[in-house]
């Protein structure tokens, strides 16, 4: 699959990235080469194979009891930083 | 005093016998850094005052004859993608320039608890994305064996610091070979533990299902010592494994008993450097002399590992790196609207390779391509895992070269991302399958550049892997 400069623009938008005009061609070329390379996976028949997202089988259940446990770190951050100021989010239409 | 080839083990013994003071060792570490790091560029941040303060405290304990922790007074360097409270943590990225974390990574906390003294934070490829430490947002780290060559990556600063005697041990992280490749290129020992062995709490996420923290040192024994300290369950990491941690540094001394080692035939690729191949074959003979049985094995899906890795790792990265948006950390650009702030901050803050990987990962996850790329890669990951499961029914350990080549020249692969990706071919499968792996020095080439060999173990079989590596190293040094 060849990746065009328009594809680069579209994906950049999805990723909240801005790509300079002079970078678009180079990125399209490089990504095309990489995508062509990874398409070798199409030679494999994986229709009956289950995907692996996590290697470990015997990991403790990641959901813990809903108890407040004092924890350094985040509480420290909470002490020094009260809020994050951002540009206006809601604008008039 | 030069700490090249110094081991933690030996150093703590010298402290105990009052042959050296911790303060003089820490001073000489910083002298060495002042002298050499202007050419090597291993460190991004130094913790000089705090380190000397710690050294004096431990010297006080020694003077009073108090018991010493296993790594008391041992200098350690930390890859700059691990949070250390009150110390700047940049991940080698401009987007985090000046960021000071309010907490410390579990692995670093545990090392400190064992008496280790942090000398500084080391350079890396931005967000650990690279194989050469040329992608750092700040500067390129050079190989201490030859300054025209890369130290490997992405933990190049940590490997170079140990190789140059600017630290005795170091921590790195390994997502596709980022500990083992630089260990091999710099001629030191480096270990990537089983996925889940070492807490990732405080490690800045690149690809969460692949990332693991591990040690660099001048001996297998030191790596075993560090692992016995940093491994173990941590409730702060949701994928932390609750598996008992053995005293690896003690167990490696046991004699090797009837160990079967597999050599995967798929690793003899056309790009395998003849000198690397020759040293590798010498290593095979060495293991035979140690009483191991060598067997040919097959890992048939090896050729698809690089493609699988670069789809999974970039997909996970595109999601993990969404948090760098100018709101909470580091730099901020463009204030006219929220979305503009995100875009401008990320354009200015991220380097080329990071942008490339975010774009590739976003593409692989995007509507219409998810099944064709990301889901397919997850399925091939299953096939790669099954290759190893079958192999470990036949053998106990797997032996390969760590990298198909020795260190390459600075700039040699920067213009062609794909050729850089392909250099990871021997290290990547280990992460996809979540296995432990170690790179051990196995000599040098005709130009004096180090060559490393890699042992892979089954899940949670670090003990046997370290034991075999230790016996190999000892036999190799006697040679």
Interface residues (C-beta under 8 A of the other chain):
Chain A: X3 X7 X8 X11 X12 X14 X15 X16 X17 X18 X19 X20 X27 X30 X31 X33 X34 X35 X37 X38 X39 X40 X41 X42 X44 X46 X49 X50 X51 X52 X53 X54 X55 X56 X58 X59 X60 X62 X64 X71 X72 X73 X74 X76 X77 X80 X84 X86 X87 X88 X89 X91
Chain B: X85 X102 X103 X104 X195 X196 X209 X233 X235 X236 X238 X239 X240 X241 X242 X243 X301 X303 X304 X306 X307 X308 X310 X311 X318 X322 X325 X327 X328 X335 X336 X337 X338 X339 X340 X341 X342 X343 X344 X346 X347 X350 X355 X356 X358 X359 X360 X362 X363 X366 X372 X373 X375 X376 X377 X378 X379 X380 X381 X382 X383 X385 X417 X418 X421 X433 X434 X459
